[in-house]
Amino acid sequence: MDKRVYFLMIVAFVVGMVELIIGGLLDLMAEDLGVSLGQVGFLITVFSLIFAVGAPILLILTSKLERKQLMLISLAVFLLGNIVTVFSPTYMVVFIGRIISALSGSLLIILCLTIAPSIVHPKYRGRAIGIVSMGVSASIVLGLPVGLLLGNAFGWRAPFVLITVLAVFSMIGVFLLMERIEPKPSSPIRKQLATLRDRKIFFGQAITFLFITGHTVLYAYLTPFVKITMGVDGTWVSVIYMIFGIAAVSGGGIGGTLSDTLSPKRTIMLTTVLFALVIFAIPYTTFALPVFLVILVIWGMLSWTLAPATQSYLINLSPATSDIQQSLNNSALHLGIAFGSLIGGLVIERAPIEQTATVGGFFVILSIGAALISMYRGQDSRPAHEWKGR
């Protein structure tokens, strides 16, 4: 395994932290900037949407640039976005800083995910994607508690100072460690996006969207879920998030290894079926905290086991458009986070909070259906590789 893959994982972690880090700073930012909690929360929503939509567009627009140079440029823009946020005097300046960070960050994550499998032997491709996915998952699950810890100790700007410093070190690392990587020949936007007209690819992307939607319906409201169902205090909530985070980070590596050993298809089916069983079981484990913690570890691990397997599967489906498939898959993930949060909010307003697990499980079942349609239902009249020349 090329050691540079682990460096790409670190870059992905640094960049990914920015997305949810505000979640632990809501009250501090609202008070300092003189805005409501809802307005600060909107900064997360906007970031996620830009992250989802911007990645595939930017990947296509920059398709002719050498990849090391593009990473350095993107890191410089990402650095600028965080500097703007650190020194922002008003809400609108923070808003602008978030947009800059989201656009550059979305491209950086995709570059990490596409470069990693290209610098290793094909038999390690799934593991390389899994290692980078560990960085992404770690940033998503640990960003919020890191922001909370530093924000309470030194003010809401402190976490962004940390990210700014880490971005500088990332630029130095890319300059010293990464070699030139020429871009793959690129097709026009119309031809690349036309791959989604292939049933296998479309439903392959839908696996991620539906799976993450189901996961987020419950995870986005995990704090009130555990407080209401088990009556735990704030300390135990922090412990629960930490346990979940450690399990989730390990899931990316496990998913990559399983993808290389069992095959992407088998890993996808195994993960989605087990995840459905686990999420439906969660409300029935809250009678005892130790039992809940066991199922929490399994839930956390499985929540990120899917990513490397799905990305490997999509690469195999359409090697000629592998970069855009991984970019679209990353977009599907972030759209799933946004949609799952919305659905979960609607559920807790109209039903007992335990129903978030049931509704989430329903979306996971739909992801199993999408996987079955993509993998096992006949051959498409026009295979994925044929779209390249159409």
HUKA-V303834 format. One record per residue. N is the residue number from 1. RES is the residue in one small letter. OMEGA is omega in whole degrees, 0 to 359 (none if undefined). NEAR is the number of other C-alpha atoms within 12 Angstrom. Layout:
# HUKA-V303834
N;RES;OMEGA;NEAR + N;RES;OMEGA;NEAR
This chain:
# HUKA-V303834
1;m;179;20 + 2;d;183;22 + 3;k;180;17 + 4;r;177;26 + 5;v;180;37 + 6;y;175;32 + 7;f;177;31 + 8;l;176;42 + 9;m;180;39 + 10;i;178;35 + 11;v;179;45 + 12;a;179;45 + 13;f;181;36 + 14;v;182;46 + 15;v;184;53 + 16;g;181;46 + 17;m;187;42 + 18;v;189;53 + 19;e;187;49 + 20;l;185;42 + 21;i;180;39 + 22;i;182;43 + 23;g;178;35 + 24;g;184;34 + 25;l;188;37 + 26;l;184;32 + 27;d;180;24 + 28;l;181;28 + 29;m;181;36 + 30;a;180;25 + 31;e;183;18 + 32;d;184;21 + 33;l;178;25 + 34;g;179;18 + 35;v;181;21 + 36;s;176;18 + 37;l;180;23 + 38;g;179;17 + 39;q;177;23 + 40;v;177;34 + 41;g;179;27 + 42;f;178;27 + 43;l;177;37 + 44;i;181;35 + 45;t;181;29 + 46;v;180;30 + 47;f;182;39 + 48;s;180;37 + 49;l;178;29 + 50;i;179;31 + 51;f;182;43 + 52;a;186;37 + 53;v;187;27 + 54;g;187;35 + 55;a;182;40 + 56;p;180;36 + 57;i;181;28 + 58;l;179;32 + 59;l;179;46 + 60;i;182;31 + 61;l;182;18 + 62;t;188;31 + 63;s;183;29 + 64;k;181;19 + 65;l;175;24 + 66;e;195;22 + 67;r;178;31 + 68;k;178;28 + 69;q;180;25 + 70;l;178;33 + 71;m;180;42 + 72;l;178;33 + 73;i;182;26 + 74;s;178;39 + 75;l;178;43 + 76;a;178;31 + 77;v;177;31 + 78;f;177;41 + 79;l;179;39 + 80;l;180;32 + 81;g;180;34 + 82;n;176;42 + 83;i;177;31 + 84;v;180;28 + 85;t;182;36 + 86;v;185;30 + 87;f;183;21 + 88;s;179;24 + 89;p;184;19 + 90;t;179;21 + 91;y;183;28 + 92;m;178;20 + 93;v;174;21 + 94;v;179;36 + 95;f;180;29 + 96;i;178;26 + 97;g;179;33 + 98;r;179;43 + 99;i;179;34 + 100;i;181;32 + 101;s;182;45 + 102;a;181;43 + 103;l;181;39 + 104;s;181;43 + 105;g;180;50 + 106;s;179;48 + 107;l;181;49 + 108;l;179;51 + 109;i;180;53 + 110;i;178;49 + 111;l;178;48 + 112;c;182;49 + 113;l;181;50 + 114;t;179;45 + 115;i;185;40 + 116;a;181;41 + 117;p;181;37 + 118;s;182;32 + 119;i;179;28 + 120;v;175;21 + 121;h;182;16 + 122;p;182;19 + 123;k;178;22 + 124;y;186;28 + 125;r;180;39 + 126;g;179;47 + 127;r;179;43 + 128;a;177;45 + 129;i;180;56 + 130;g;180;47 + 131;i;177;45 + 132;v;178;49 + 133;s;176;51 + 134;m;176;48 + 135;g;179;41 + 136;v;182;47 + 137;s;179;47 + 138;a;180;45 + 139;s;182;34 + 140;i;184;41 + 141;v;181;41 + 142;l;181;36 + 143;g;182;36 + 144;l;179;31 + 145;p;177;30 + 146;v;178;35 + 147;g;180;36 + 148;l;182;29 + 149;l;182;23 + 150;l;181;25 + 151;g;180;28 + 152;n;183;20 + 153;a;189;15 + 154;f;182;18 + 155;g;188;24 + 156;w;180;35 + 157;r;184;36 + 158;a;179;29 + 159;p;180;37 + 160;f;172;43 + 161;v;178;28 + 162;l;181;28 + 163;i;178;40 + 164;t;179;32 + 165;v;180;24 + 166;l;178;28 + 167;a;178;40 + 168;v;178;27 + 169;f;178;23 + 170;s;177;33 + 171;m;178;33 + 172;i;179;20 + 173;g;178;23 + 174;v;182;32 + 175;f;185;22 + 176;l;190;15 + 177;l;186;19 + 178;m;176;29 + 179;e;177;18 + 180;r;178;19 + 181;i;181;22 + 182;e;180;19 + 183;p;175;24 + 184;k;176;23 + 185;p;186;20 + 186;s;174;26 + 187;s;176;26 + 188;p;182;22 + 189;i;183;23 + 190;r;183;18 + 191;k;180;23 + 192;q;180;36 + 193;l;179;29 + 194;a;178;27 + 195;t;179;38 + 196;l;175;33 + 197;r;172;23 + 198;d;185;29 + 199;r;182;28 + 200;k;181;34 + 201;i;181;44 + 202;f;181;30 + 203;f;173;35 + 204;g;175;48 + 205;q;181;45 + 206;a;178;38 + 207;i;182;45 + 208;t;182;49 + 209;f;183;38 + 210;l;180;40 + 211;f;181;53 + 212;i;175;45 + 213;t;180;39 + 214;g;178;46 + 215;h;186;48 + 216;t;177;40 + 217;v;178;39 + 218;l;187;46 + 219;y;181;40 + 220;a;182;36 + 221;y;182;31 + 222;l;181;32 + 223;t;177;24 + 224;p;179;24 + 225;f;183;31 + 226;v;179;37 + 227;k;182;22 + 228;i;186;20 + 229;t;183;24 + 230;m;177;27 + 231;g;181;18 + 232;v;180;22 + 233;d;184;17 + 234;g;180;14 + 235;t;180;14 + 236;w;176;19 + 237;v;178;25 + 238;s;178;25 + 239;v;180;21 + 240;i;179;33 + 241;y;180;33 + 242;m;178;25 + 243;i;179;27 + 244;f;182;35 + 245;g;179;37 + 246;i;179;31 + 247;a;182;32 + 248;a;179;37 + 249;v;179;39 + 250;s;182;34 + 251;g;180;40 + 252;g;179;41 + 253;g;179;40 + 254;i;180;35 + 255;g;178;46 + 256;g;179;40 + 257;t;179;30 + 258;l;180;35 + 259;s;180;38 + 260;d;184;31 + 261;t;182;19 + 262;l;187;20 + 263;s;180;27 + 264;p;183;37 + 265;k;182;34 + 266;r;179;26 + 267;t;179;35 + 268;i;182;44 + 269;m;180;38 + 270;l;183;25 + 271;t;184;43 + 272;t;180;43 + 273;v;179;30 + 274;l;181;27 + 275;f;178;40 + 276;a;180;35 + 277;l;182;26 + 278;v;185;33 + 279;i;175;42 + 280;f;183;29 + 281;a;188;27 + 282;i;181;40 + 283;p;182;33 + 284;y;179;21 + 285;t;185;23 + 286;t;179;24 + 287;f;180;18 + 288;a;184;18 + 289;l;179;24 + 290;p;179;15 + 291;v;179;18 + 292;f;182;28 + 293;l;177;27 + 294;v;181;22 + 295;i;178;30 + 296;l;179;36 + 297;v;180;31 + 298;i;178;32 + 299;w;181;43 + 300;g;180;40 + 301;m;182;35 + 302;l;184;45 + 303;s;179;50 + 304;w;176;48 + 305;t;185;46 + 306;l;192;58 + 307;a;182;54 + 308;p;180;50 + 309;a;180;50 + 310;t;180;54 + 311;q;176;53 + 312;s;179;46 + 313;y;180;40 + 314;l;176;44 + 315;i;179;36 + 316;n;180;30 + 317;l;185;35 + 318;s;182;32 + 319;p;183;29 + 320;a;180;25 + 321;t;186;39 + 322;s;181;40 + 323;d;182;43 + 324;i;178;45 + 325;q;178;41 + 326;q;177;47 + 327;s;179;38 + 328;l;179;45 + 329;n;176;47 + 330;n;176;49 + 331;s;178;34 + 332;a;179;38 + 333;l;184;43 + 334;h;174;41 + 335;l;177;34 + 336;g;177;36 + 337;i;181;38 + 338;a;183;36 + 339;f;179;31 + 340;g;177;36 + 341;s;179;31 + 342;l;180;25 + 343;i;179;32 + 344;g;177;38 + 345;g;178;27 + 346;l;181;20 + 347;v;185;25 + 348;i;176;26 + 349;e;188;15 + 350;r;185;13 + 351;a;175;16 + 352;p;186;20 + 353;i;177;32 + 354;e;182;35 + 355;q;176;31 + 356;t;178;41 + 357;a;181;42 + 358;t;179;31 + 359;v;177;35 + 360;g;178;45 + 361;g;178;39 + 362;f;179;31 + 363;f;177;38 + 364;v;175;44 + 365;i;177;33 + 366;l;178;27 + 367;s;175;37 + 368;i;177;38 + 369;g;179;27 + 370;a;179;31 + 371;a;180;41 + 372;l;179;26 + 373;i;183;25 + 374;s;190;33 + 375;m;195;30 + 376;y;182;19 + 377;r;173;15 + 378;g;178;13 + 379;q;177;16 + 380;d;181;24 + 381;s;177;14 + 382;r;183;21 + 383;p;186;25 + 384;a;185;35 + 385;h;181;27 + 386;e;180;21 + 387;w;184;28 + 388;k;184;26 + 389;g;184;18 + 390;r;none;18
